[in-house]
Amino acid sequence: MKKIICFISFLCFTIVGAAQTPTVAASNIIFGNNYCSEVNVTWTNGNGASRLVIVSQGAAMTTFPTNDVFYLSGANYGAGHQFSATEYVVYNGTGSSVTVTNLEKNTTYYVSVFEYNGSGTIFNYRNIGYPEASITTENIAADFVIDDPYQCENGNVFNFSPSVVRTGTGTLSYSWRFGDGSTSDIQFPSHTYLNKNIYDVELTVSSLQCESIIVKQDTVAPKPDVSFILDPSIADNTQEQCFLKPDGSDNFFKFTNTSDYGFLATGFSFTEKKWDFGDGSIEYNTDDNFVDKTYSAPGDYTVRFTVDNSFNDIEYCTDSFEIIVRVRPRPIDTNLVFFDTAMCLLNNKFDFDHQTTDVSVASTWDFGDGATGSGNAVSHSYALEGKYYITLEALDGSGCYDIHKDSIVVVPQPNNKIASLDPSYCEGDPTVSIRAVISGGDWLGDGIDTSGIFTPTKLGLNEVRYAVAIGGCRDTASLTTSVYARPLFELGADTTICEGVSFEKSIVKGSATVEWSTGSTDSFTQVKSDGILWAELTETGCSFRDSIAVGILPSPVFNLGSDSTLCGGSLIEIDVTTPEAIYVWSDGFVGPIRVLSASGAYGVTVTNKCGTFTDNVDLNFLPFACDIFVPNAFSPNGDGLNDIFRPTGNVILKSMNIFNRWGEMLHESTPENFGWDGIYQKDRVKSDHYFFIIRYEKPVSSGIELLEVSGSVFLIR
């Protein structure tokens, strides 16, 4: 057979020869070291004399080696024979491994191994069952974290922690540049900067021909030197001041900023300047060189001024300065006492006291009526009623001034009155709201609550009092009323009377007057009719009414009906219901209503308090049901079967009329001759539907009932 061989110069020669194809393919492709640009490949040989290794980038191999062609190889990917744009021979030999170089990082490559036999110009390749495996070359993506990227100039220590996302097995190396000329090749370095600035920190992570570079910034900020003083150009602007000054003005502190912020690089600012005055009040970001403060209460206060450096609005460098200021207490404080704030005009005397242990305090009083006084404890009486304004001025030995104003009231004797209470009430009457001329007082007495509501429950004399106190002036008003009992009684339970019989009812009225619904004013009355009977007693203006219902009871009268013969299976109901009655039946039954279906003589006696009544009845129930059956067809053909149309049943047949479809009567039967043979005027009628009306009798509970049935019958010829 012809064979073709091609050399690197791509000159091909045809030769003749033969070689056997390997029967066992290579297997078990294993990847050793995996770097950015190279990877080691090993495999298990088959039974071929040699093997050809092909590497394909990005996808599995799509072409195969051709018999009788010798392929040049190159371990440097791209140097060997090229099958396609991405498929190259990297090994041709008898071994079982190859290190492939010139690869691209983070790229997937497919490796295929082909066994072959031959030499010279004759080669046979095993293109079936060959092994194929893929691998992705190493990639490095570096990053790092600065534990605190914003620090002050003094005492800064920056710690750097790298992190690497990678594939592959290459050994990593680290190279740091801190931006100030300093470097390091350890994995987790620390660094201190000598000068304030913004620095670019560069990390390079590498493995053989693979590397990743990332740059971040850290910042070293200047530390401000913060200070302030009390402005000396303002009189009395000292660290200790009175709450109120002798001229009556408030305490006033003015602080002047004397801080040195130092050098600020581009991007730096002082985003927060904070004054904390020690009383919970704070001022932020003031651009003034001074601040003012007035305190609302005496005390010692720590005033602190804090400045924060920032870069891009991130704060990280702080300095502060503080002093303590004192606000001396007021000469007049909570120890001021007004023993009374309101008093009656008569014999009034108000006591005032400014209780203090400071002997240096000088107190002056103005009582509001033109009179004055001095000293800590004073007394004063007023000649006229009214409201007076008291002024106390105090000055202590330190020159601290204070003033306090308050008021007292001199009131007249209150004109206390109450109204709306009647002279008398009946027990159980509705509550009464009592009016008072002066509000705010206290209600006392019988049947009265705290809101002035009187409830007439206590029998006899009731006293109601109302007490008021105004400015120490007290007055009590009172009213009396009497509460009388209602003349209670009971007429008893509802009752019934017999028709035509009088009913008498009486009550004990004593000294009370009585009125009956009948119009009687005596202690008793009589009634003969049904309805509501009431009586009303009245005594000492208090009334009470009671009532009962009076019903008329009829005598027992009823009728069991006539003796009767009834169809078997029928029922008859007997109802002798009578109010308040007792029922005695001849067969022992008890009750007013019964349903009967058996023959016999039945009697009942009904008794109530108005009389007794008895009645009897004989009932005969036939041994059969009173039914009628009408055929729906007959055949008068003379065969002796169904020749005559007639109804059957346990009834008394009275008459039958036959009609054709035009309403013409064709036949009439009597009790003596009941039935139709299909003859009309001696002629046989034709097959057709004919209509009938049948009348019959049957016994019922009230006697004999005449009934009628109609329909159609089909005559068959």
VEXMAR-627532 format. One record per residue (C-alpha): x, y, z; residue in one letter; residue number from 0. Coordinates in steps of 0.02 Angstrom, whole numbers, plus 50000, padded with zeros to 5 digits. Layout:
! VEXMAR-627532
     X     Y     Z resn resi
     X     Y     Z    A  NUM
...
END
This chain:
! VEXMAR-627532
     X     Y     Z resn resi
 50000 50000 50000    M    0
 50056 50181 49970    K    1
 50115 50284 50121    K    2
 50143 50473 50133    I    3
 50270 50559 50245    I    4
 50288 50747 50268    C    5
 50437 50842 50341    F    6
 50440 51010 50426    I    7
 50471 51088 50258    S    8
 50300 51016 50214    F    9
 50373 50910 50075    L   10
 50281 50743 50071    C   11
 50343 50579 49999    F   12
 50245 50424 49953    T   13
 50322 50261 50008    I   14
 50263 50083 50015    V   15
 50264 49981 50176    G   16
 50161 49908 50316    A   17
 50152 49914 50507    A   18
 50027 49847 50633    Q   19
 49907 49966 50725    T   20
 49925 49961 50917    P   21
 49787 49863 51000    T   22
 49799 49946 51172    V   23
 49776 50135 51187    A   24
 49867 50246 51310    A   25
 49772 50292 51469    S   26
 49770 50383 51636    N   27
 49823 50559 51589    I   28
 49887 50649 51746    I   29
 49937 50832 51765    F   30
 50083 50873 51879    G   31
 50143 51051 51911    N   32
 50020 51178 51845    N   33
 50087 51353 51818    Y   34
 50034 51507 51724    C   35
 50133 51460 51565    S   36
 50176 51275 51583    E   37
 50102 51112 51642    V   38
 50178 50937 51665    N   39
 50082 50793 51583    V   40
 50107 50606 51617    T   41
 50014 50454 51552    W   42
 50013 50265 51551    T   43
 50079 50192 51387    N   44
 49980 50071 51280    G   45
 50063 49933 51174    N   46
 50121 50046 51035    G   47
 50305 50075 51003    A   48
 50282 50265 51012    S   49
 50147 50396 51051    R   50
 50096 50563 50986    L   51
 50031 50699 51108    V   52
 49920 50839 51042    I   53
 49864 50993 51143    V   54
 49708 51094 51094    S   55
 49666 51266 51168    Q   56
 49487 51300 51227    G   57
 49401 51147 51151    A   58
 49424 50960 51126    A   59
 49526 50903 50977    M   60
 49431 50893 50813    T   61
 49566 50813 50698    T   62
 49665 50650 50706    F   63
 49839 50594 50649    P   64
 49851 50515 50476    T   65
 49935 50347 50448    N   66
 50106 50345 50363    D   67
 50134 50528 50412    V   68
 50271 50572 50535    F   69
 50233 50728 50638    Y   70
 50364 50842 50711    L   71
 50335 50897 50891    S   72
 50382 51042 51005    G   73
 50354 51052 51194    A   74
 50343 51240 51173    N   75
 50155 51253 51129    Y   76
 50142 51314 50948    G   77
 50312 51248 50893    A   78
 50256 51073 50839    G   79
 50148 51017 50695    H   80
 49987 51120 50683    Q   81
 49826 51025 50649    F   82
 49713 51179 50666    S   83
 49722 51356 50733    A   84
 49726 51290 50913    T   85
 49790 51109 50895    E   86
 49978 51073 50905    Y   87
 50089 50918 50926    V   88
 50190 50940 51088    V   89
 50269 50766 51099    Y   90
 50322 50624 50983    N   91
 50421 50484 51060    G   92
 50425 50326 51163    T   93
 50415 50405 51338    G   94
 50267 50436 51453    S   95
 50280 50621 51502    S   96
 50307 50795 51432    V   97
 50315 50972 51506    T   98
 50219 51092 51394    V   99
 50272 51274 51396    T  100
 50219 51439 51312    N  101
 50040 51423 51380    L  102
 49922 51565 51423    E  103
 49868 51590 51604    K  104
 49690 51551 51661    N  105
 49657 51455 51498    T  106
 49585 51280 51474    T  107
 49687 51156 51368    Y  108
 49638 50981 51306    Y  109
 49773 50845 51296    V  110
 49756 50687 51186    S  111
 49879 50539 51176    V  112
 49887 50426 51020    F  113
 49982 50260 51016    E  114
 50068 50213 50851    Y  115
 50188 50087 50773    N  116
 50308 50111 50629    G  117
 50467 50184 50575    S  118
 50546 50262 50423    G  119
 50399 50298 50313    T  120
 50269 50178 50380    I  121
 50162 50229 50530    F  122
 49997 50164 50596    N  123
 49905 50270 50727    Y  124
 49772 50208 50850    R  125
 49635 50339 50829    N  126
 49502 50250 50932    I  127
 49489 50236 51122    G  128
 49625 50365 51145    Y  129
 49628 50461 51313    P  130
 49587 50646 51326    E  131
 49592 50762 51478    A  132
 49583 50949 51510    S  133
 49666 51070 51629    I  134
 49654 51257 51663    T  135
 49818 51348 51686    T  136
 49859 51448 51840    E  137
 49786 51623 51871    N  138
 49824 51748 52008    I  139
 49708 51890 52071    A  140
 49787 51983 52216    A  141
 49705 52096 52345    D  142
 49747 52160 52519    F  143
 49668 52244 52670    V  144
 49737 52385 52776    I  145
 49679 52362 52955    D  146
 49664 52551 52983    D  147
 49695 52652 52824    P  148
 49674 52821 52912    Y  149
 49793 52857 53056    Q  150
 49872 53004 53144    C  151
 50050 53062 53119    E  152
 50107 53007 53292    N  153
 50111 52823 53333    G  154
 50043 52758 53170    N  155
 50062 52572 53129    V  156
 49982 52505 52969    F  157
 49956 52316 52955    N  158
 49933 52238 52783    F  159
 49844 52072 52750    S  160
 49850 52004 52572    P  161
 49722 51886 52495    S  162
 49748 51791 52331    V  163
 49620 51704 52222    V  164
 49719 51582 52113    R  165
 49717 51419 52017    T  166
 49872 51314 51993    G  167
 50010 51249 52103    T  168
 50150 51375 52081    G  169
 50243 51447 52229    T  170
 50186 51626 52266    L  171
 50302 51771 52307    S  172
 50252 51941 52380    Y  173
 50328 52111 52347    S  174
 50268 52271 52439    W  175
 50303 52454 52400    R  176
 50237 52570 52538    F  177
 50247 52734 52441    G  178
 50382 52814 52549    D  179
 50528 52719 52469    G  180
 50513 52571 52588    S  181
 50483 52392 52528    T  182
 50453 52218 52598    S  183
 50446 52040 52529    D  184
 50355 51957 52677    I  185
 50176 51903 52660    Q  186
 50098 52001 52806    F  187
 50202 52159 52835    P  188
 50177 52308 52953    S  189
 50239 52484 52919    H  190
 50258 52650 53010    T  191
 50268 52815 52916    Y  192
 50377 52957 52974    L  193
 50285 53096 52885    N  194
 50103 53147 52861    K  195
 50040 53117 52683    N  196
 49933 53008 52571    I  197
 50032 52854 52513    Y  198
 50008 52730 52369    D  199
 50037 52552 52432    V  200
 50076 52425 52294    E  201
 50070 52236 52311    L  202
 50141 52118 52177    T  203
 50101 51932 52193    V  204
 50195 51821 52068    S  205
 50220 51638 52020    S  206
 50344 51596 51881    L  207
 50283 51698 51731    Q  208
 50119 51746 51817    C  209
 50092 51901 51924    E  210
 49953 52015 51991    S  211
 49976 52196 52047    I  212
 49854 52300 52155    I  213
 49875 52476 52225    V  214
 49781 52553 52374    K  215
 49803 52709 52477    Q  216
 49831 52742 52661    D  217
 49832 52910 52746    T  218
 49941 52987 52883    V  219
 49859 53144 52950    A  220
 49932 53288 53048    P  221
 49879 53293 53231    K  222
 49799 53458 53282    P  223
 49856 53551 53439    D  224
 49692 53608 53518    V  225
 49677 53746 53651    S  226
 49563 53892 53702    F  227
 49554 54030 53835    I  228
 49423 54142 53915    L  229
 49425 54306 53817    D  230
 49519 54430 53931    P  231
 49450 54581 53840    S  232
 49277 54556 53922    I  233
 49253 54617 54101    A  234
 49212 54482 54229    D  235
 49243 54344 54098    N  236
 49320 54228 54226    T  237
 49308 54042 54261    Q  238
 49198 54079 54412    E  239
 49042 54188 54391    Q  240
 48877 54225 54480    C  241
 48719 54147 54412    F  242
 48648 54323 54408    L  243
 48766 54471 54410    K  244
 48735 54620 54527    P  245
 48660 54719 54383    D  246
 48532 54581 54358    G  247
 48611 54513 54198    S  248
 48646 54328 54167    D  249
 48813 54241 54183    N  250
 48915 54253 54021    F  251
 49067 54152 53966    F  252
 49161 54190 53804    K  253
 49291 54062 53746    F  254
 49425 54108 53616    T  255
 49500 53970 53506    N  256
 49691 53968 53513    T  257
 49718 53798 53425    S  258
 49858 53760 53300    D  259
 49791 53641 53167    Y  260
 49959 53617 53083    G  261
 49990 53570 52900    F  262
 49842 53505 52800    L  263
 49883 53409 52641    A  264
 49768 53415 52491    T  265
 49605 53326 52531    G  266
 49618 53353 52719    F  267
 49496 53459 52819    S  268
 49427 53481 52993    F  269
 49251 53416 52968    T  270
 49204 53423 53152    E  271
 49243 53557 53281    K  272
 49144 53513 53436    K  273
 49112 53618 53591    W  274
 49043 53521 53740    D  275
 48990 53642 53878    F  276
 48962 53509 54012    G  277
 48775 53541 54036    D  278
 48717 53430 53893    G  279
 48726 53568 53762    S  280
 48844 53547 53613    I  281
 48893 53656 53466    E  282
 48964 53579 53306    Y  283
 49070 53640 53160    N  284
 49078 53822 53209    T  285
 49200 53921 53102    D  286
 49211 54062 53229    D  287
 49366 54091 53332    N  288
 49257 54107 53487    F  289
 49095 54043 53565    V  290
 48977 54112 53698    D  291
 48890 54017 53837    K  292
 48763 54062 53972    T  293
 48714 53928 54098    Y  294
 48534 53901 54157    S  295
 48581 53827 54326    A  296
 48723 53845 54453    P  297
 48860 53713 54456    G  298
 49033 53659 54400    D  299
 49046 53625 54213    Y  300
 49186 53546 54110    T  301
 49204 53637 53944    V  302
 49289 53530 53811    R  303
 49340 53582 53634    F  304
 49373 53436 53514    T  305
 49440 53444 53335    V  306
 49434 53296 53215    D  307
 49544 53285 53061    N  308
 49466 53203 52910    S  309
 49504 53148 52735    F  310
 49362 53136 52610    N  311
 49241 53160 52756    D  312
 49312 53012 52854    I  313
 49367 53062 53030    E  314
 49520 52981 53105    Y  315
 49631 53104 53202    C  316
 49569 53194 53358    T  317
 49635 53315 53491    D  318
 49541 53403 53630    S  319
 49566 53532 53769    F  320
 49459 53567 53923    E  321
 49440 53683 54073    I  322
 49317 53689 54218    I  323
 49205 53840 54248    V  324
 49096 53874 54399    R  325
 48928 53959 54410    V  326
 48899 54013 54589    R  327
 48727 53972 54660    P  328
 48587 54099 54673    R  329
 48565 54182 54841    P  330
 48379 54138 54827    I  331
 48347 53954 54799    D  332
 48220 53821 54843    T  333
 48235 53867 55026    N  334
 48115 54013 54997    L  335
 47956 53979 55098    V  336
 47782 54058 55087    F  337
 47692 53978 55234    F  338
 47522 54030 55162    D  339
 47475 54088 54989    T  340
 47294 54134 55031    A  341
 47211 54192 55191    M  342
 47049 54271 55248    C  343
 47047 54458 55268    L  344
 47000 54445 55450    L  345
 47154 54431 55560    N  346
 47267 54384 55414    N  347
 47455 54370 55444    K  348
 47572 54304 55311    F  349
 47742 54231 55359    D  350
 47886 54231 55232    F  351
 48057 54154 55257    D  352
 48216 54144 55153    H  353
 48302 54002 55247    Q  354
 48490 54010 55218    T  355
 48648 53972 55316    T  356
 48746 54103 55218    D  357
 48759 54245 55342    V  358
 48823 54358 55204    S  359
 48655 54361 55115    V  360
 48563 54527 55132    A  361
 48374 54510 55096    S  362
 48251 54651 55053    T  363
 48060 54622 55041    W  364
 47926 54721 54948    D  365
 47752 54663 55006    F  366
 47656 54739 54859    G  367
 47547 54858 54962    D  368
 47681 54991 54982    G  369
 47761 54911 55135    A  370
 47938 54840 55138    T  371
 48045 54735 55253    G  372
 48219 54662 55275    S  373
 48294 54503 55344    G  374
 48274 54322 55302    N  375
 48112 54290 55399    A  376
 47973 54422 55394    V  377
 47785 54437 55429    S  378
 47653 54554 55357    H  379
 47465 54586 55372    S  380
 47353 54664 55241    Y  381
 47212 54787 55269    A  382
 47114 54750 55110    L  383
 47065 54595 55013    E  384
 47147 54565 54845    G  385
 47300 54491 54759    K  386
 47472 54556 54808    Y  387
 47640 54530 54721    Y  388
 47790 54497 54836    I  389
 47967 54537 54781    T  390
 48124 54472 54867    L  391
 48297 54538 54819    E  392
 48455 54457 54889    A  393
 48641 54495 54877    L  394
 48775 54378 54949    D  395
 48951 54417 55006    G  396
 49023 54365 54837    S  397
 48921 54497 54749    G  398
 48796 54373 54675    C  399
 48624 54449 54653    Y  400
 48454 54363 54642    D  401
 48273 54415 54633    I  402
 48112 54316 54660    H  403
 47931 54367 54633    K  404
 47775 54278 54691    D  405
 47598 54320 54742    S  406
 47474 54295 54885    I  407
 47286 54320 54896    V  408
 47184 54401 55034    V  409
 47006 54335 55015    V  410
 46839 54384 55095    P  411
 46733 54264 55195    Q  412
 46651 54149 55063    P  413
 46462 54171 55029    N  414
 46422 53985 55027    N  415
 46248 53926 54970    K  416
 46167 53766 54903    I  417
 45997 53736 54817    A  418
 45889 53611 54721    S  419
 45836 53503 54870    L  420
 45646 53478 54895    D  421
 45567 53471 55069    P  422
 45523 53287 55051    S  423
 45552 53133 54941    Y  424
 45484 52958 54927    C  425
 45595 52808 54955    E  426
 45667 52753 54787    G  427
 45640 52920 54697    D  428
 45771 52966 54562    P  429
 45934 53046 54617    T  430
 45947 53236 54632    V  431
 46096 53344 54578    S  432
 46119 53484 54706    I  433
 46187 53652 54647    R  434
 46322 53746 54744    A  435
 46360 53932 54722    V  436
 46548 53906 54753    I  437
 46638 53763 54666    S  438
 46778 53655 54736    G  439
 46700 53617 54905    G  440
 46664 53454 54998    D  441
 46492 53370 55009    W  442
 46444 53290 55175    L  443
 46287 53216 55255    G  444
 46149 53090 55222    D  445
 46131 53010 55050    G  446
 46255 53130 54965    I  447
 46409 53078 54863    D  448
 46567 53179 54829    T  449
 46498 53251 54667    S  450
 46338 53322 54748    G  451
 46216 53185 54697    I  452
 46080 53152 54828    F  453
 45996 52979 54834    T  454
 45836 52967 54941    P  455
 45864 52800 55025    T  456
 45872 52842 55211    K  457
 45697 52853 55286    L  458
 45664 53002 55397    G  459
 45756 53168 55411    L  460
 45909 53191 55297    N  461
 46038 53331 55316    E  462
 46151 53383 55171    V  463
 46304 53495 55203    R  464
 46426 53583 55085    Y  465
 46593 53648 55152    A  466
 46712 53767 55059    V  467
 46884 53834 55103    A  468
 46960 53984 55013    I  469
 47126 54049 55070    G  470
 47100 53974 55241    G  471
 46922 54041 55248    C  472
 46794 53904 55279    R  473
 46603 53904 55272    D  474
 46472 53766 55278    T  475
 46295 53775 55206    A  476
 46160 53645 55245    S  477
 45985 53591 55193    L  478
 45865 53461 55265    T  479
 45735 53351 55183    T  480
 45624 53205 55234    S  481
 45616 53036 55149    V  482
 45452 52940 55170    Y  483
 45420 52756 55144    A  484
 45305 52697 55006    R  485
 45147 52599 55062    P  486
 45198 52430 54995    L  487
 45072 52288 54969    F  488
 45040 52137 54854    E  489
 44880 52087 54763    L  490
 44948 51912 54742    G  491
 44959 51800 54589    A  492
 44858 51811 54429    D  493
 44691 51717 54439    T  494
 44541 51655 54338    T  495
 44355 51659 54374    I  496
 44205 51565 54304    C  497
 44089 51652 54184    E  498
 43955 51749 54278    G  499
 44043 51733 54446    V  500
 44102 51885 54547    S  501
 44282 51899 54607    F  502
 44326 52001 54763    E  503
 44498 52070 54811    K  504
 44546 52170 54966    S  505
 44701 52254 55040    I  506
 44750 52331 55208    V  507
 44759 52518 55178    K  508
 44778 52589 55353    G  509
 44787 52779 55344    S  510
 44829 52778 55159    A  511
 44705 52818 55023    T  512
 44666 52684 54894    V  513
 44612 52685 54712    E  514
 44559 52529 54614    W  515
 44555 52508 54426    S  516
 44367 52474 54451    T  517
 44346 52650 54521    G  518
 44323 52591 54700    S  519
 44408 52687 54842    T  520
 44368 52559 54977    D  521
 44487 52428 55042    S  522
 44404 52299 54928    F  523
 44325 52282 54754    T  524
 44231 52155 54646    Q  525
 44254 52107 54462    V  526
 44157 51993 54342    K  527
 44258 52022 54182    S  528
 44433 51980 54126    D  529
 44575 52107 54114    G  530
 44705 52192 54226    I  531
 44652 52231 54404    L  532
 44761 52360 54496    W  533
 44761 52453 54660    A  534
 44862 52607 54712    E  535
 44897 52663 54891    L  536
 44952 52841 54932    T  537
 45020 52898 55100    E  538
 45121 53054 55146    T  539
 45128 53094 54961    G  540
 45208 52927 54916    C  541
 45114 52804 54806    S  542
 45132 52620 54763    F  543
 45035 52518 54634    R  544
 45018 52330 54608    D  545
 44917 52233 54478    S  546
 44859 52057 54432    I  547
 44784 51981 54276    A  548
 44605 51912 54291    V  549
 44547 51783 54162    G  550
 44374 51707 54127    I  551
 44370 51516 54138    L  552
 44236 51434 54027    P  553
 44136 51284 54079    S  554
 44180 51120 53990    P  555
 44065 51099 53838    V  556
 44107 50990 53686    F  557
 44034 50865 53559    N  558
 44113 50698 53512    L  559
 44006 50689 53355    G  560
 43883 50557 53289    S  561
 43911 50370 53291    D  562
 44002 50324 53129    S  563
 44059 50182 53018    T  564
 44233 50213 52945    L  565
 44344 50132 52817    C  566
 44479 50017 52877    G  567
 44649 50103 52894    G  568
 44574 50278 52921    S  569
 44604 50388 53076    L  570
 44493 50504 53175    I  571
 44556 50640 53294    E  572
 44455 50693 53448    I  573
 44501 50857 53539    D  574
 44409 50906 53700    V  575
 44539 51031 53764    T  576
 44467 51141 53903    T  577
 44566 51265 54013    P  578
 44617 51201 54185    E  579
 44522 51036 54159    A  580
 44541 50854 54210    I  581
 44502 50720 54078    Y  582
 44433 50546 54117    V  583
 44403 50426 53968    W  584
 44300 50267 53977    S  585
 44449 50163 53920    D  586
 44569 50241 54047    G  587
 44655 50363 53928    F  588
 44712 50528 54005    V  589
 44725 50687 53903    G  590
 44623 50806 53796    P  591
 44675 50747 53622    I  592
 44679 50570 53549    R  593
 44685 50487 53377    V  594
 44575 50331 53354    L  595
 44583 50189 53226    S  596
 44495 50045 53317    A  597
 44308 50010 53331    S  598
 44225 50036 53498    G  599
 44123 50147 53614    A  600
 44218 50298 53677    Y  601
 44164 50415 53819    G  602
 44250 50557 53911    V  603
 44210 50666 54062    T  604
 44291 50839 54072    V  605
 44295 50932 54238    T  606
 44362 51104 54292    N  607
 44314 51220 54434    K  608
 44173 51290 54329    C  609
 44082 51122 54293    G  610
 44080 50945 54222    T  611
 44029 50883 54048    F  612
 44015 50706 53975    T  613
 43990 50640 53797    D  614
 44000 50471 53706    N  615
 44023 50406 53528    V  616
 44021 50233 53443    D  617
 44147 50205 53304    L  618
 44143 50057 53184    N  619
 44299 50037 53076    F  620
 44270 49919 52928    L  621
 44389 49772 52911    P  622
 44444 49835 52741    F  623
 44504 49994 52660    A  624
 44378 50091 52556    C  625
 44475 50095 52392    D  626
 44421 50102 52208    I  627
 44517 50030 52057    F  628
 44480 50086 51877    V  629
 44555 49988 51730    P  630
 44643 50090 51595    N  631
 44591 49972 51450    A  632
 44467 49830 51403    F  633
 44435 49717 51251    S  634
 44249 49678 51220    P  635
 44282 49537 51093    N  636
 44171 49402 51172    G  637
 44313 49291 51234    D  638
 44252 49306 51412    G  639
 44409 49401 51465    L  640
 44401 49586 51504    N  641
 44243 49609 51400    D  642
 44160 49732 51520    I  643
 44233 49898 51583    F  644
 44189 49922 51766    R  645
 44280 49984 51924    P  646
 44313 49872 52076    T  647
 44345 49903 52261    G  648
 44269 49916 52436    N  649
 44154 50060 52394    V  650
 43970 50087 52350    I  651
 43958 50119 52162    L  652
 43823 50245 52121    K  653
 43840 50292 51935    S  654
 43956 50290 51784    M  655
 43950 50397 51624    N  656
 44050 50361 51466    I  657
 44095 50497 51337    F  658
 44186 50499 51171    N  659
 44322 50625 51131    R  660
 44190 50751 51071    W  661
 44097 50746 51237    G  662
 43951 50645 51176    E  663
 43884 50529 51313    M  664
 43882 50348 51251    L  665
 43832 50255 51410    H  666
 43761 50278 51586    E  667
 43769 50143 51722    S  668
 43662 50123 51879    T  669
 43698 50027 52040    P  670
 43592 49885 51972    E  671
 43681 49872 51805    N  672
 43857 49937 51825    F  673
 43977 49917 51675    G  674
 43999 49955 51490    W  675
 44021 49824 51350    D  676
 44077 49945 51213    G  677
 43901 49958 51132    I  678
 43822 50121 51085    Y  679
 43647 50118 51010    Q  680
 43668 49932 50974    K  681
 43828 49962 50878    D  682
 44004 49919 50929    R  683
 44110 50073 50944    V  684
 44285 50075 50868    K  685
 44450 50062 50957    S  686
 44489 50228 51040    D  687
 44509 50321 51204    H  688
 44345 50351 51297    Y  689
 44317 50460 51449    F  690
 44225 50415 51610    F  691
 44151 50495 51765    I  692
 44120 50373 51911    I  693
 44029 50419 52071    R  694
 44040 50313 52229    Y  695
 44012 50320 52417    E  696
 44127 50277 52564    K  697
 44105 50298 52752    P  698
 44201 50434 52841    V  699
 44203 50498 53021    S  700
 44062 50621 52986    S  701
 43953 50491 52895    G  702
 43945 50441 52710    I  703
 44043 50543 52586    E  704
 44000 50547 52398    L  705
 44159 50547 52295    L  706
 44196 50560 52108    E  707
 44338 50496 51997    V  708
 44367 50535 51811    S  709
 44490 50482 51677    G  710
 44506 50387 51512    S  711
 44501 50205 51460    V  712
 44565 50128 51296    F  713
 44444 50012 51203    L  714
 44538 49875 51107    I  715
 44456 49787 50956    R  716
END
